[in-house]
Amino acid sequence: MKAVIRKSFKRELFLCFIVVALVPLVITGCFLVSVLKARLSRDYEEKTQEQMVSVENRMTGVFDEMEQVAEEIMSDTVIVDGITQTDSWLKNKAYNKLYEKTQDLREVAWFHVYDAQGRCSLSTSPQAAAGELPAYWGILKVARTHSQEMILRRASWEGQTTDGLCLQGARAILDEDEECLGFVVVDMTETHFETILSGAYDEQNGIAVLDSFWEDVYSTKMAKEAALAQTLRTRRMAGEDLRQVTDGITFFIAPMEQTGLYLILGKEPVFTQDVTSMTIGVMMIMAVCSLLLCIVAAGVMSNYLTAPVKKLLRAMARVEGGDLEVQIESGRKDEFGQLSTSFDGMTRQIKENLDLQMRQQKELNDSNIAMMQAQLNPHFLYNTLDTIKWVAKAHHVPELATLASGLARILRTSISEAQFISLSEEVSLVCAYMDIQKIRFDGNFSYDVELPLELEECMVPKMIIQPIVENAIIHGLKERENGHIFLNIYEEEETLFIEVYDDGCGMDETILGLLKKRNREELKGHIGFYNVDTIIRLHYGTQYGLYAENQEQGGARVRITLPIIRE
Amino acid sequence: MKKRMLRAAACLLSPLLILGGCTDGQAQEEYRLEENNKLVIYTSHKEEVYGPIVKEFEERTGIWVEVVTGGTNDLLERIEEEDGKGSGDVMFGGGVDSLNAYRDCFDPYISSQGEQLNDAYASADGVYTVFSKLPIVIVYNKKLVISAGTPRSWRDLINSHWKGNIAFADPDRSGSSYTALLAMIQILSEDMSKEEVMDAFVANLDGDLLSGSGEVLQEVTAGKKLIGITLEETVLKEIDQNADIGMIYPREGTASVPDGTALIKNAPHRENAELFIEFTVSEDVQRLLEDQLYRRSVRKGAEDAEFKEVHYDLDYSEQYREEILAEWRALTKQ
C-alpha cells in the first residue's frame, strides 16, 4: 500500500488531501452530533419532567380531594348512622348525603362505606352495594391501625370482583372511644385513572403508576405493551441497572410523596435508530463529496506541479543527446519559472563554452599544420611525386603515374591552408581518391559523378565527401565484384545536396541508429561520418548535416546537406 | 506506526463515545434494594392463592418478594438441581408427600406456632410446615341426581348403580386422585383387601378415566357423568360461580390432601423465608384460606364439623405407591 502510494506524486498528494479534508470533517461531524444529541436529550428530559410534574400534580390533587371528602363523610353523622341502618328511609337519607358529598369526585372514584366487619353498606358504584372486605386482612386492617390517615393500596382480588379495579383507599371511622364504626373505602378503576390523566400527558408516552413494591397499579396501553412495571420490578429485584442500553424506551421515575406510589413515564427515545442512521448517512455523503473533490484537486494540483518538471526532464534528455539549442522558455513567474530560466541560461552557457573550446582546438590544429608545413616543405613532396610521375611515364607504367599525380593532388589540398574549397576542387579530389582506390582494388568498381555546372563554384568545407566515399568502398563494396558508386550533386531550395550512392551490401541498421543519435562512442570504424556531420553542424548549424539510409533496391545512400555559398 | 494509527483512531472515536451512554447512577443508587429486604418464593399455587398472601406479606413486612411459578414436580426438580446454590428461599405449595420425597433439598424448620397447629400432618423433623388441607369429596349434578338419591359413602361408589357414571381422574397422573383411591382403600379395608377394592372400583368406572383432576368437574357440570370424585376446593369455587352441582362428604369420613411450605436448603434470605413460613400459618392467613380460598385451615380450633376426618396415612401412601399404581394400571388395561 505504502509502496504504491510512494510511487506517484499524484497519489501522495491525494492521500494528503484526504487526510486534510476528511479528518476535520469526521471530527466536527461527530462533535456536532454529540452536542446536538446532548442538547436534545436535555430538552427532552426537561419536557418530560414537566409532563411528569403535571401528571403528579393532577393525581395528588385528586388524592387530596378524596381525603377531604372522606373526612367529610366520616364526620357526617347522617352517613355514619346510616351504616348500621336498616330503615330504608334513613338509609336513603344517608345515601343522599353520600352522593351530595362525593358529587365532585364521582367521575374519578367510587366511594363506599363499610361497617366494622367489612361488609359494604353504602356505595356510589353503579353496582348494588354488596361485597365484603376482610377486616382482619389487607387494607381495612391497616386503615384500622392507622386511623389518622387515608391508606392507599393496590387493589387485589380478595373479597370482590376486580374488573378494572386498580387502587383502593380506606380510612377507618372511629367514635370518641376509638371504637371502629366502619370504613370509608375509595375505589379507583382504570376508567377513573383515564379520566384523571386525560390531557395531562402526551398520548405517545406511557404512564404507569406503581405501588411501593413496584407492582403495577395502573398502566396506560403503551406502558402495558412495553411491560414497564414488570421490567422495572424485575430489574430492581435482581439489582440490575434500571435503565439499560438495549431498552427501546427511556423512562423516568418519580415517587409521589405521601401516597407511597411511584409514577413512571415511558417514552420513545429521542435519538432513534432512524435519526442516528440518517446523520451517519449525511456524513457519509459529505465524505464521498470531499473525496471526489480531493481526487479532482489532486489531479489538477499534481499536473500543475509536475508539468514543468516533465518539460525540464525532456529538455535535459535532448541536452544529453548533444542538442544545445534547447530552450524551455516557461512563462511562469514562480520557482518553476525561475528554474526554467536558469536551465535556459545554463544550456546557452554550455554552448558558448563548447564553441570557444572548438575554436581553440581549431587554432591548435591550424598551428599544428603550420608546424608540419614548416617542418616538411610541401613543395619538396609535390616535386618528388611529380618526378615519380614522369619516371613512371618514361618507363610506361601509367598506374604508377596516376597514383603519384592523384596522391599529389590529395596531399596538396589536405595540407593547404584553406578551410573551404570549391565544389569542383572537392569533386576532383574525390575522383583522384577513387582512381587511386581503383588501382588498389584492381579495378573492381566504377564510378560516375553528376555535378551541374552552376554548382562548381560553390564553396564547401574541404574533405567532406572523401570519408563517405571511403566508407562506401571499404564497407559497402567489400564483398562486391563490379560495384558502382554514384556521386550526385544538386540544388534544391537554396540547399546543396551531395548524395553518395553505392550498390553494395547496405549499412548495418545499428550503425544507422547510432548515426541518427550522433553517438560518437559507439561509432568506431565510421568515425568519418561523425566528423563530417559535426564539421557541417559546427559551420552551418543543426539544420544541416549528414543523413544515411539504405536503398530499397540495395546499397546505401548517404546525403549531405549544406547551404549554398558562392565566392 | 501501528501505535500512531491506534492513537489517531482513538481520537476519532472519542466523540462517538460521548454519544453513547448517559446513565444516571443517582436513580440507580436511590432505588437499590438491600439483599436482606428480599425473598424468592417458588410456588405451585395458583395466582389467586399466592397473590393475596404475597401482597399482604410484602405490605406487612416491607420485604420485596419475587415469585417463581411452576408445577410442583418441575419446581422440586429445579430445587434439587440447584442443590442449595439457587436463588430460591421457600417452596410454597405441593403436597406434603412430594415435599417429603425431596427432603434432602430442604432445611428443617419448626414453626414457632407449632402448638397452635393441627399435628395430624405435621412433619416430625420439620421438613415442611403444613399450609392447608384439601378434603376429597363427592360431587354430583343437581339436575340429573335428586338429593335423596346421591351416593353417601365410599362404599356407594362401588355400587353397580353408578356403573359408568363416575368421573374420576387417573391416579397415575393426578395426585388428588391417588389420595382419593388410597382413602377409599383405607376406609374399606375393614372387610375388603386393597385388590378387591380396586377391582370393584375399576369395574364401576367402566373403563373411563380422565386425564386430569380439572376434568372431573367439567364432566359433571356438563352432565356427561352424574357424579365425580375431586377436591372440595374446586367444587366450592364452582358452586360460588353458580354451577348447579352438589357436594357430599362421605359418611365414613374423608381424607385431606395437605400441602405445605418448605425452607430450601442454604436459602439466601433465610430469615425472611422463616418469616414467610410463620406468616403462612398465621391466624389471618389461615382465616383467609377458609373465608376466601375454599381451603381448610390447619390451625387447631378450626376442626371441621361438616365431615369426619380420616387420618391419611402418609407412610403407607409412600410405601405402597408403586405397588398400588402398578395394580391399577394392570386393572385398567383390561
Interface residues (C-beta under 8 A of the other chain):
Chain A: V23 V26 I27 C30 F31 V33 S34 K37 A38 S41 P134 Y136 W137 G138 K141 V142 R153 R154 S156 W157 E158 G159 F213 E215 T234 R236 M237 G239 D241 L242 R243 V245 I253
Chain B: C11 L12 P15 L16 I18 L19 G21 C22 T23 D24 A27 Q28 Y31 R32 L33 K38 E48 G51 P52 K55 E56 E58 E59 W64 V65 E66 E283 D284 R287 L288 D291 Q292
